[in-house]
Amino acid sequence: MPNDSFRFKQFLVRQELCAMKVGTDGTLLGAWARGGERILDVGTGTGLIALMMAQRFPQAQVTGIDIDEAAVRQSVINVDSSPFAQRITILQKACQAMQGTFDAIVSNPPYFEQSLECPDEQRTLARHTASLSYRELMQSASRMLDEAGEFSLVIPADCKQRLESEALLAGFFKSRECAVRTTPRKAPRRYLLAFRKHAPEAVELTEGVIELAPRQRAPWYQQLTHDFYL
């Protein structure tokens, strides 16, 4: 597989212009998040999650936004070559400035808050919260999310508490949580989280494992990504 592209069953993701390449985080979120008729992908990068949501929800109009010009050019290339080009719009726009109402919002957000920034400016922009803090992300999502909608994210385990605190301050209630382990014996490394504007009767708590052994996908992950991986 060439380093500058990643082929899925129904589309090809080129990534030579993007700082952040196709990875497990984006694939997890794109396969797990609930959708709707109007979906917003915040920090779309290569366009992977937008493409996955368009595939999973055939009636949806999907909008992907990113502040990085190169990422926007890359995602436009990927969208235009996909079967979903008529249903996906890519914009170079900050989340804080975005307008509209969406019944599903998804984001694989920047997550390094206090670590040293790397010398690659584009990679710093994609990885660090200086351009989009958790508070700004949650407040923006609350402003744009429909009353019955759901906001879904993938986040490192050590960022979970901070993000949930900001969600609460923005008026969100957690509706779903999936703890993701890389292997059965390791502690959860990632969390898939979903928030709504109204408190659920109960939070849906689940757990998943990515690999049983090197290059051996666990049944949960295999089933989750079945419609995407070759």
PyMOL commands that set and color helices and strands:
alter all, ss='L'
color gray80, all
select helices_A, chain A and resi 24-32+48-56+69-80+85-87+95-97+121-127+134-144+157-169+219-224
alter helices_A, ss='H'
color red, helices_A
select strands_A, chain A and resi 5-7+12-14+38-42+61-66+88-92+102-107+145-156+173-181+190-196+204-209+211-213+216-217
alter strands_A, ss='S'
color yellow, strands_A
deselect
rebuild
show_as cartoon
